[in-house]
């Protein structure tokens, strides 16, 4: 492929990008579509509450009644002031942090996409897959005390889960560990247990599946062979590829999170920027995406973190 052909391909790619953006920012409809693509490519965001933020900071309003509201009443008589109940009002702030991604697409990929008229879809798909993967890593493993500048941007789900914890003591995931995690959850949140999920690593979920399959019953065979999640006490155990398996005791453990996934709020600022640079001699289109996001639990006390779950 000659230099002229490279230039034509890259110019067409640049034109395709300009159709998506205004001054580098994704047009509103395209930004919404890109956020949907990010959700599709991320296991965590498929289950979580994803908030398109109107500005860099946004508040999550919370209201709950943590204590008894009913009192013994008398007909025609208002409750005395001491028996009246006020809701617990609090707020959680999403504070979107800046992240950048750089993707390089070769002439061969561009040429094929241009010929099929799918260049925009190709660019967005490649970007969406790469960004969603990396977003999930920091959403889970973010730690402002980390030496990794990427993970240092924000505290992720593991660091934020502090109120309720359960130590698996370097044991593979089984019913005893899952039972201990459920029993650690404050009872007030277990009324909605049907909405909850165990989130853990792929190998930990495999160990859990195997522990059930070892039962010499047809049910045990089903869990080994059939697809789908394997629940404990009605709560699905969901494998998340980006859960680490080299933490905890001996650096061979992972964590388990028990919560209603909708309790996880991922805020993405809608001003997503995509810019391109043409490297003609290398035959590569370089695309840089800039976005801001944050993650918070709406109710941190409604989360249990099981740790030191052995996977090796």
N, C-alpha and C positions, 0 to 999 in steps of 0.2 A: 504494500500500500504506500503510495507516494505522499510527499509533503502536501501537495494540493488537496488530495483526497482527505488527508487528516484534517486540514484546515476547514474543509467543507463540513465534515462530520462534526467537528467541535463547534463550529458556528451554528449549525442546526441545533445542537444540544444546548448552546447558550440561549438561542431563541426560545427553545422549549421551556427553559428555566424562567426566562423573562415573562412567559405567559402565566407562570404560577405566582409571581411576586410583584410587589409594587415597592420600589426603592429597597429591594432586598427582603422585605417582609412578605410572608405568605399572605395572600388575599384571605379574607375572613372565611369563606367557604372552604378554601384549600387548607387553612389552618385547622378547621374543625375535622376535615377529612383525614388530615395527617395525625391528629390526636386519636381518632378512631383506629387508624392503622397501628399506632403505637400500642393501643390497648389490645388489639388482636394478636400482636406479636409477643406480648408479655403475659406470663401465667399469673403473676401477682395482680397486675392491673385489670385482667379479665374478671377477677373476683372482687377487687377493691372498689371504692368510690372515687372516681376520677373527676376532678373539679377543674373546668377551664377557667383560669383566674383572669379577672378583668384588669388587675394591676399586679405589681410585684408582691404585694402583701394582701392577704385576704383572711378574714376571721371566720371560723366555724362556730356558730352559735350552738350552745348545748343547754338543754333543759331536762331535768329529771327530778323525780320525787324519791329521795333515798330513804325516807322514813314513813311511818304510818300516816295516812291522811284521813281515814275514817275515825269517827268518834261516836260514842253513844249520844243519840240525839233525843230531843223532846219536841213533840209536835207544836209548831207555831213559835218556837224559841230558837233564836240564832245561837250558834256556837260562841262561847266566850272567846276572847282574844287569845288566851293561852292555848286553846284547842285548834286554832287555825294554823294551817300549814303553808309555808312558802316553798316554792320550788327551788332546787339548787340550780342557779344560773352561773354559767362560766363560759369561757371562750378559749378556743385554740387557734393560734395564728399560723397560717401557712406563709412562709417567707421564702419565695422562690430564689434559688441559687443559680448562678450562671454556669452553663456547661456548653462546650463546643465539640462538634464531631467533624472529622474530615474523611471523606470517602473519595476514592479514586476509581474511575471507570475507564476501562481500556477502549480503544477504537473498535475492537471486534464486537464488544458488547453494544456499544453505541450504534455501530453500523447495522447490526442485526435488528436492534430496536427501531431505528429510523425506518428501515425497509418495511417493518411490520406496523409502523405507525403507533408504536407503544412506548415511545421514549419517555414521556412524562411518567407513565406507570412504572417503567423500569427504574427510573431515578428515585421515585418516591418509595418504591418497594425496597430497594437496596438501602436507602437511608433509614426507613422505618424499622427494618429488621435489625440493623446495626445499633441504632439509637435505643430501641426498646430493650435489647439485651443489656446494654451498658446502664441504662436507667434502672433496670431491675437489680443489677449488682449493687449500685449505691443505695437504692431504696432498702435493700436487705442489710447490707454490710456497712453502710455509711457510719463513720465515727470521727467526730471532730478532734479526737486526740490521736488519730492515725498519722503515720509518717507518709502515707500515700496521699499525695495532693488531691487525687480524684475522690477518694473516699472521705477525705477530710472536710469536704464542702458542707456536709450535713450529717446529723445523727440518723441512722436508719432504724429499721424495725427491731433489730436485736438490741441495740443500745437503749432505745426508748422503753423497752419492756423491762421494768425494774420492780414493780410492786408485787408481782406474783411469780415465783420461780420454783422449779422442781429439778433436783439433781438426779440424773439417770445413773450416776456413779459408774460411768464407762461400761455400760451394758447396751446390747443391741435393742432396737425398738421392738417392744412386745406389749402384751395387754397390761402387764403390771406397770410399765412406765406410762402408758396412756391413761390408765386408771388413776395413777398418782397425779398426773397433770390435770385431769378433770376435777379431782377432789381438791386441788389447789385453787380452782376458780371460785371466787365468791359466789355463794348460792343465789344471790339476787340476779345474777346474769345467766344462770342455768335455766331460767324459765324459758329462754329462747334458744335452748340447746340445739334445736333443729336447724337453726341458722348458722351454727358454728362449723368450723373446719379446723382440722389439724393440718398445718403446713410444715413440710419437712423436706429433706433432701431425697434425691432419687434412690440412693443406696439404702437409706433408712426406711423408705417406703417399701423397698424390695425385701428387707429383713422382716418388716411387719407382715408383708404378704406371705413370706415363707413360713413365719411362725404359725400362721393360720393354716397354711397348706399342709403342715406336718401332722395335723389332725387326721386320723384314719377314717375320714367320712367323705361322702360325696360333696359336702359343702366345702371341705378342705381342698378337694380337687378343683372345684369351681373357681375358688379364689386364685389358684395357681395358673389356671388356663385362661379364664375369661378376662376381657378388658374391663376397664372401669375402676373406680375407687373401691377400696376395702374399708368399710367403716368400723369404728369401735363404738359401742353403745349408741349407734345411730349417727355418729359424727364421722363424716368422710375424712380419710387420710389422703391428702393431696400432695403429690411430688412436685417440687419446684426446682428446675434445673440449676438455678443460680444460688441455691442454698449451699454454703461451703461444707466441705467434708474433711477439713484439715485444721479444725479449731479444737479447743477444749483439752482434756486430758490426753497427753501424748501426741497432740496435734493430729488425732485421727477420729475426731468426733464431729457431730453436727448439732443443730438445735431443732426443737419443735415449737411452733407457735400455735396456741389454741385461742381462737377469737372468732367473732363474726367478721368475715373479711370486709364487710361494708363499714366496719369500724376503722379500717385503714383508709385514710384520705390522701390521695395523690393530687397535688395541685400543679397544673401546667399553665404557665402564663401564655396567653393566646398570641402574643407577639413573637412568632417563630420566624427567624431570619434564615434564608438560604441564599448563599452567594457562590459564584463559580469563578474559576481561573483556568485558562487554557494553557496546557503545556504541549505545544505543537511538536517539538522535537521528540518528546517521549511518547507522543500519541496517547495522551491521557487527559481526561477531564477531571479536574479537582473540584470537589464540591464541599463547602464548609457550611454546616448548619449550626445555628446558635439558638439555644432555648434555655428557659429557666423553669425549675420545678422544685417541689419540696414534698415531704411526706410526714404525716403526723397521725397518731391514733386520736380519734375523737374522744375516746374514753380509755385512757391507759390502764385503769384498774380492771377493765374487762378483757385483759390479755394475760395469758400464762405462757411463760417461756420455760420449756424443758431444755436442759443443757447437759453436756457430757454424754450425748447419745452416741455410742460407738458404731462406727460404720466400716472399720477395717479389722 
